[in-house]
Amino acid sequence: MSIPGVLVISHGSPDIEWVTSVDSAVAEAVAELPGGIPIETSFLEIVEGRLIQDGIDRLESQGVTDLIVIPLFVSSGSTHIDEIAYAFGMKNTPEKETDLQHFRLSARVLFGEPIDDDPVIAEMIWDKVKLLSRNPAQEVLLLVGHGSKHDGFLQRWEQGISSLSTRVAELSGLAYSDYALLNPDSVRSKVIYWQENHGCEVIIAPLFLSAGYFTKTAIPSRLSGLQYIYSGEALLPHHLLSRWILHQILNIMRSMKL
């Protein structure tokens, strides 16, 4: 008999508000699931007692035989996706060296996808910044993500964020949309390009799940002396993230006939 369970994995943080916001999003998704499916939220690091192996152990102790893993990361270009997939045995070798060891488990693993260019996330992004728009015909939305210095990972970052930027543009009605990355750094040059070549007001939308160093310091520090529109709000908290989590779980369950 197949007994499905869900493990949502996110990056760890010492910020209790970040942990709480992830827990809240998962709890909302659970409320919409068929009754009785066990679900755990775990973190890659830092959050003691709630690391990935802790979540696996708790689910298997409830008899779970089919482990649905939902990686709550914004891009398949994240090196964390690579190392987590390797530790779950989804690939023989990681693309980049990792300290993460194979997890101890007996359940079958059904590994989901990160956010990338999901249309639900495009809705979230526009909902977060739409009140900043004053003159859509003269504005560009610049989606800013972390990016990567590693070949292969960078290309996946670019593919996902570029497509997501296009989705947001279709929703917003703004004149233009574009993206920039912190690694390799293109944030300042993109803002200057849109201002000088197109005369646009630039609305910055950070593609980060949680507020912190990148949203509060890294992005503004690259734009010192420039004019731009920016609230600094990360994706969470937002009710649509629960819908994204729910869709990922149900899609895997349907495809595997669980």
C-alpha positions in Angstrom: 0.0 0.0 0.0 1.3 3.4 -1.0 1.3 6.1 1.7 2.3 9.5 0.4 3.9 12.3 2.5 5.2 15.7 1.7 8.5 17.3 2.6 8.8 21.0 1.8 12.4 22.1 1.9 13.6 25.7 2.2 16.8 27.5 2.9 17.4 28.0 6.6 17.6 31.4 8.4 18.2 32.6 11.9 15.3 35.0 11.4 12.3 33.5 13.2 9.9 35.6 11.0 11.3 33.8 7.9 10.7 30.4 9.5 7.2 31.5 10.5 6.3 32.8 7.1 7.3 29.5 5.4 5.4 27.5 8.0 2.3 29.7 7.5 2.5 29.2 3.7 2.8 25.4 4.1 -0.1 25.3 6.6 -2.4 27.1 4.2 -1.5 24.6 1.5 -2.1 21.7 3.9 -5.6 22.9 4.5 -6.5 22.3 0.8 -4.9 18.8 0.6 -6.9 15.5 0.9 -7.2 14.7 4.5 -4.5 12.6 6.3 -1.5 13.3 4.2 1.4 14.0 6.5 3.5 17.0 5.7 6.7 18.4 7.2 8.6 21.7 6.5 12.4 21.4 6.8 15.3 23.6 6.2 18.7 23.1 4.6 20.6 24.6 7.5 20.5 26.6 10.8 17.0 25.7 12.0 17.8 23.2 14.8 15.6 20.1 15.0 14.0 20.9 11.6 16.8 19.9 9.1 16.0 17.8 6.1 16.9 14.5 7.8 14.6 15.4 10.7 11.7 15.9 8.4 12.4 12.6 6.6 12.6 10.7 9.9 9.3 12.2 11.1 7.5 11.3 7.9 8.9 7.8 7.7 7.9 7.2 11.3 4.3 7.8 10.2 4.6 5.0 7.6 5.3 7.2 4.5 6.4 5.1 1.5 6.3 7.8 -1.2 8.0 11.1 -0.3 7.0 14.1 -2.3 9.8 16.6 -2.0 9.0 20.2 -2.8 12.1 22.4 -3.1 11.0 25.9 -2.1 13.8 27.8 -3.9 13.4 30.5 -6.6 15.6 29.0 -9.3 16.7 25.6 -10.7 20.0 27.5 -11.1 20.5 27.4 -7.3 23.4 25.2 -6.3 21.3 24.1 -3.4 18.8 22.4 -5.7 21.8 20.4 -7.2 23.1 19.3 -3.8 19.7 18.4 -2.4 18.8 16.3 -5.4 22.2 14.5 -5.1 21.6 13.9 -1.4 18.2 12.3 -2.2 19.9 10.0 -4.8 18.2 11.8 -7.7 21.6 12.1 -9.5 24.8 10.1 -9.1 27.2 13.1 -8.7 26.5 16.7 -7.9 27.5 19.3 -10.6 29.2 21.3 -7.9 31.1 20.0 -4.9 29.0 19.7 -1.7 29.3 18.8 1.9 25.8 17.4 1.9 25.8 13.6 2.4 23.2 11.1 1.2 20.1 11.2 3.3 19.0 8.2 5.3 15.6 7.0 4.0 13.7 4.1 2.6 10.8 5.8 0.9 10.5 6.4 -2.8 11.4 10.0 -3.6 9.3 12.1 -6.0 11.3 15.3 -6.5 9.5 18.4 -7.5 10.6 21.6 -9.2 11.6 25.0 -7.8 9.8 28.2 -8.7 11.6 29.2 -11.9 8.9 30.9 -14.2 5.7 29.6 -12.6 2.7 31.8 -13.5 1.4 31.8 -9.9 4.7 33.4 -8.8 4.4 36.0 -11.6 1.0 36.9 -10.1 2.7 37.3 -6.7 5.4 39.5 -8.0 3.0 41.9 -9.7 0.7 41.9 -6.7 3.7 43.0 -4.5 4.7 45.9 -6.7 1.6 47.1 -8.6 0.9 49.9 -6.1 4.3 51.4 -7.0 3.2 51.9 -10.6 2.2 55.5 -11.4 2.6 55.7 -15.2 2.6 52.2 -16.8 3.4 53.5 -20.3 6.7 54.9 -19.1 7.8 52.2 -16.7 9.9 49.1 -16.8 9.7 46.3 -14.2 13.2 45.1 -13.4 13.2 41.7 -11.7 16.4 41.2 -9.6 17.6 37.7 -8.6 20.7 36.3 -6.9 22.2 34.6 -10.0 25.3 32.4 -10.0 29.0 32.6 -10.8 29.0 28.9 -11.9 28.6 27.8 -15.5 25.5 25.8 -16.1 23.8 27.2 -13.0 24.0 30.8 -14.4 22.3 29.7 -17.6 19.4 28.1 -15.6 19.1 31.2 -13.6 18.9 33.4 -16.7 16.4 31.1 -18.4 14.0 31.0 -15.5 14.1 34.7 -14.5 13.9 35.9 -18.1 10.7 33.8 -18.7 9.3 34.9 -15.3 9.9 38.6 -16.2 8.0 38.1 -19.5 5.1 36.6 -17.5 4.9 39.5 -15.2 5.0 41.9 -18.1 2.0 40.2 -19.6 0.1 40.6 -16.4 1.1 44.2 -15.6 0.5 46.2 -18.7 3.8 48.1 -18.2 5.7 49.3 -21.2 8.7 46.9 -20.6 10.1 44.2 -18.4 13.6 43.0 -17.9 15.8 41.2 -15.3 19.1 41.7 -13.6 21.3 39.5 -11.4 23.6 40.1 -8.5 25.9 37.4 -9.8 27.3 38.4 -12.2 26.3 41.9 -11.3 24.1 43.6 -13.9 21.7 45.6 -11.6 23.2 49.1 -12.0 23.9 48.8 -15.7 20.3 47.6 -16.4 18.8 50.5 -14.5 21.0 53.0 -16.3 20.2 51.4 -19.7 16.4 51.7 -19.2 16.6 55.3 -18.0 19.0 56.6 -20.6 17.9 54.6 -23.7 14.2 54.5 -23.1 13.5 57.3 -20.6 11.8 54.8 -18.3 11.0 54.9 -14.6 12.5 51.7 -13.2 10.5 49.6 -10.7 12.7 47.1 -8.9 11.1 43.8 -7.9 13.4 41.5 -5.8 13.1 37.8 -6.6 13.9 36.6 -3.1 11.6 34.6 -0.8 12.6 36.4 2.3 13.6 39.9 3.2 17.2 40.2 4.4 20.7 41.2 3.4 20.0 40.9 -0.4 16.8 42.9 -0.4 17.8 45.5 2.2 21.5 46.0 1.4 22.9 44.2 -1.7 20.3 45.6 -4.1 20.2 49.3 -2.8 24.0 49.4 -2.5 24.4 48.7 -6.2 22.1 51.6 -7.1 23.6 54.4 -5.0 22.9 57.8 -6.5 20.3 56.5 -9.1 16.6 57.2 -9.1 14.4 54.1 -9.0 11.2 52.8 -7.4 11.6 50.1 -4.8 9.6 48.8 -1.8 12.2 46.1 -0.8 9.4 43.6 -0.3 10.4 39.9 -0.7 7.9 37.3 -2.0 6.9 36.2 1.4 4.6 36.6 3.1 1.9 36.2 0.4 -1.1 33.9 0.1 -0.3 32.8 -3.4 2.8 30.9 -2.3 0.4 28.4 -0.7 -1.3 27.9 -4.0 2.1 27.2 -5.6 3.0 24.6 -3.0 -0.5 23.0 -3.3 -0.2 22.8 -7.1 3.2 21.2 -6.9 2.0 18.5 -4.5 -1.2 17.8 -6.4 0.6 17.6 -9.8 3.0 15.0 -8.5 0.2 13.0 -6.9 -1.8 13.0 -10.1 1.2 12.1 -12.3 2.2 9.2 -10.0 -1.5 8.2 -9.3 -1.1 8.5 -5.6 
